[in-house]
Amino acid sequence: MSSIKKPRKLFPKHTIVEEHPTTICYKLPAVVFKYPFFNEGVQAYQMKGHAITNGTLDAIDIIPNRQLELKGFIFHTSHCGSTLLVRMLQTTSHIRVISETEAINGLLLSYVLHNLPKETVQKQLKEIIESYCQPLGDEKHVIFKLTSWNIFMIDVFLELYPTTKWMYLDRKTEEVVASLKKSDGGFAQWWEYPTDYPRKYFTAKEYRYTTKEDYLTHMVEQHRKQAKLHKNAQALYSNYITLINDFENIITHFKLHLSDQEIENAKKATTYYSKSITKITYSK
């Protein structure tokens, strides 16, 4: 029996970090948005042998009155339960979550490393965000979960979307640092670079760190500082300890409407390891 081909559309996959950043797009099915991280979903799709059609943002035709509704942005400290929140939201078929896409990461790194004009970056960022809001499948709403260091450019987002809801998810500094030291991912990798590039763009100018733990502690505190500086009427704050109990408040904040069964299904997701696409029971 031949399988029915799933519909695909062109979505941003990654942005090349350069003075004139180019966003590369792939024609993809809706299933890639069900992975803990968007680019992980794209990679899994490629590894299954599917032919990939490439394009750029210019090739995407945005139809404003047919776009999915952008509900908000999730900023976070790192290693604080943000991926668990993504997995909870992904249990609902009508919510599309864009998790830590390299299309946004590459653009924002280009912004700071090449000192690009904010207006130019915002124009491209808006195009990327709108491209991810193309309808495909049963989804009706879109939430972006951003990479942790994106909080340093939160003003770029808030100026573009001043009335859009956002939240910040936090965790105790020492717990985040301990977790980062074990995984060595994200901004922790920057410590291994032979120069201070790109660390110097994110640490306070007067700060001089001597050890990796000092650096990580400072970076976590800088994340939190940015979130507090930009607190406004659209913001909601939660943390690693209260996240599950806060879930219903979070969906209310983002003006999402979930049935009692959908909320129950979302909470069941907390029993599984959040960074795995397969259901592996989480054990403390």
C-alpha positions in Angstrom: 0.0 0.0 0.0 1.5 3.3 -1.0 1.7 6.0 1.6 -0.1 9.3 1.2 2.4 12.2 0.8 2.0 14.8 3.6 1.6 18.4 2.5 4.7 20.6 2.8 5.5 24.3 2.8 8.7 26.3 2.7 9.8 27.3 6.2 13.0 29.0 7.5 15.6 26.4 8.5 18.7 28.5 9.4 20.3 31.8 8.8 23.9 32.1 7.7 25.9 34.3 10.1 27.4 37.0 8.0 27.3 40.7 7.3 24.4 40.2 4.9 22.6 37.2 6.6 20.7 34.9 4.3 17.9 32.7 5.7 17.8 29.3 4.0 14.3 27.7 3.8 13.3 24.1 3.4 10.0 22.6 2.2 8.8 20.7 5.2 5.8 18.9 6.7 4.0 19.8 9.9 5.6 16.9 11.8 8.9 18.8 12.2 7.3 21.1 14.7 6.5 18.2 17.0 10.2 17.7 18.0 11.7 19.2 21.2 13.8 21.5 18.9 12.8 22.6 15.4 16.1 22.0 13.7 16.2 18.5 15.3 12.9 17.8 13.5 14.3 19.0 10.2 17.4 16.8 10.6 15.2 13.8 11.4 13.2 14.5 8.3 16.3 14.6 6.2 17.7 11.4 7.7 14.6 9.6 6.6 15.7 10.2 3.0 13.2 12.8 2.0 14.1 15.1 -0.8 14.7 18.6 0.4 13.6 21.6 -1.7 15.6 24.7 -0.8 14.6 28.4 -1.1 14.9 31.8 0.6 12.5 34.0 2.4 11.7 35.8 -0.8 10.2 32.6 -2.2 7.6 32.4 0.6 4.3 34.1 -0.2 2.7 35.4 3.0 -1.1 35.8 2.9 -1.9 38.0 5.9 -5.6 37.0 6.4 -4.7 33.3 6.3 -1.8 33.3 8.8 -1.9 31.3 12.0 -2.2 33.6 15.1 1.0 34.5 16.8 0.3 34.0 20.5 3.6 34.8 22.2 7.3 34.3 22.9 8.9 32.1 25.6 12.3 33.5 26.9 14.2 31.6 29.6 17.4 31.2 31.6 18.5 27.9 30.1 18.1 24.4 31.6 15.0 25.6 33.5 12.2 23.5 32.1 11.5 25.5 28.9 11.7 22.3 26.8 9.3 20.6 29.1 6.9 23.5 28.6 7.3 23.1 24.8 6.5 19.4 25.1 3.3 20.1 27.1 2.1 22.6 24.5 2.9 20.2 21.7 0.4 17.7 23.0 -2.3 19.9 21.6 -2.8 19.6 17.8 -3.9 23.3 17.3 -0.7 24.8 18.8 2.5 25.0 16.7 5.7 25.6 18.8 8.8 26.9 17.0 11.6 25.8 19.4 15.0 27.4 19.3 15.2 27.7 15.5 18.6 28.4 14.0 16.9 30.8 11.5 16.5 33.3 14.4 19.7 32.4 16.1 21.8 33.0 13.0 20.1 36.3 12.4 20.7 37.6 15.9 24.3 36.4 16.0 24.8 38.3 12.7 23.2 41.4 14.4 25.7 41.5 17.3 28.8 40.1 15.6 28.5 42.4 12.5 26.9 45.4 14.2 23.9 45.4 11.8 21.3 48.1 11.9 18.4 47.1 14.2 15.8 48.1 11.6 17.4 45.8 9.0 17.4 42.9 11.5 13.8 43.5 12.6 12.6 43.5 9.0 14.2 40.1 8.4 13.1 38.8 11.8 9.5 39.8 11.0 9.7 37.9 7.7 11.0 34.8 9.5 8.3 34.9 12.2 5.6 35.4 9.6 6.9 32.5 7.5 6.6 30.2 10.5 2.9 31.3 10.8 1.9 29.8 7.5 -1.0 27.4 7.9 -0.3 23.7 7.5 -2.3 20.9 9.1 -4.6 21.4 12.1 -2.6 24.1 13.8 -4.3 27.5 14.6 -1.8 29.2 17.0 2.0 29.8 17.1 4.3 30.1 20.1 8.0 30.7 19.8 10.4 29.2 22.4 13.6 31.1 21.9 17.2 30.1 22.6 18.2 31.4 26.1 20.7 34.0 25.0 18.0 35.6 22.7 16.9 37.4 25.9 19.8 39.8 25.3 17.9 41.0 22.2 14.5 41.0 23.7 14.0 44.6 22.7 14.2 43.6 19.0 11.1 41.4 19.6 9.2 43.7 21.9 9.5 46.7 19.5 8.2 44.5 16.7 5.4 43.0 18.7 4.6 45.4 21.5 1.1 43.9 22.3 2.2 40.2 22.0 2.4 38.2 25.2 5.7 36.9 26.4 7.0 35.0 29.4 10.3 34.4 31.2 11.1 31.0 32.7 13.8 31.0 35.4 15.6 28.7 37.8 18.0 29.1 40.7 21.4 30.2 39.4 23.5 27.5 41.1 21.2 24.8 39.6 21.4 26.2 36.1 25.2 26.4 36.3 25.5 22.8 37.6 23.3 21.6 34.8 25.2 23.6 32.1 28.5 22.2 33.3 27.2 18.7 32.7 25.8 19.3 29.3 28.3 21.9 28.0 25.7 23.1 25.4 24.4 26.5 24.5 26.4 29.6 25.7 28.5 27.2 27.8 30.3 26.2 24.6 31.4 29.8 24.1 33.8 29.2 27.1 35.8 26.8 25.0 36.5 29.3 22.2 40.2 30.3 22.0 39.2 34.0 22.1 36.5 35.9 23.9 34.4 35.9 20.7 31.4 35.9 21.1 31.4 36.0 25.0 32.3 39.7 25.0 29.1 40.6 23.3 27.0 39.2 26.2 28.9 39.8 29.4 28.9 43.1 31.2 31.7 45.4 30.1 33.1 45.8 33.6 33.0 42.1 34.3 36.2 40.0 34.3 35.7 36.2 34.8 38.5 33.8 35.6 36.8 30.4 35.7 34.1 28.7 33.6 31.9 28.6 36.7 32.3 32.4 37.2 31.4 32.9 33.5 28.3 30.7 33.6 27.1 32.3 36.8 27.5 35.8 35.4 25.7 34.8 32.1 22.8 33.4 34.0 22.5 36.6 36.1 22.7 38.7 32.9 19.9 36.7 31.4 17.7 37.4 34.4 18.7 41.1 34.4 17.5 41.5 30.9 14.2 39.9 31.6 13.6 42.2 34.6 14.7 45.3 32.7 12.1 44.7 30.0 9.2 43.7 32.3 5.9 45.1 31.0 2.2 44.5 30.9 2.6 41.6 28.4 5.1 39.7 30.6 4.6 36.6 32.8 7.3 35.1 35.0 7.5 31.5 36.1 10.2 29.2 37.3 11.4 25.6 37.3 9.8 24.7 40.6 6.3 26.0 39.9 6.1 25.4 36.1 3.7 22.5 36.1 1.4 24.2 38.6 1.6 27.4 36.6 0.7 25.7 33.3 -3.0 26.7 33.3 -2.0 30.3 34.2 0.5 30.2 31.3 -2.0 29.1 28.7 -4.4 31.8 30.0 -1.7 34.4 29.7 -1.1 33.4 26.1 -4.9 33.4 25.5 -4.9 29.8 24.5 -8.1 27.8 25.0 -7.5 24.2 26.0 -10.1 21.7 27.1 -9.8 19.9 30.4 -8.7 16.8 28.5 -6.0 18.7 26.7 -4.7 20.1 30.0 -4.6 16.6 31.4 -2.8 15.3 28.3 -0.3 18.2 28.6 0.4 17.4 32.3 1.0 13.7 31.4 3.9 14.9 29.2 5.8 15.8 32.3 6.3 12.1 33.1 8.5 11.7 30.0 12.0 12.9 29.3 11.3 16.3 27.5 14.3 16.3 25.1 13.4 12.9 23.5 11.0 12.5 20.7 10.2 9.0 21.9 8.4 8.5 25.2 11.1 7.7 27.7 9.8 7.8 31.3 11.6 10.5 33.3 13.1 9.4 36.6 14.5 12.0 39.1 
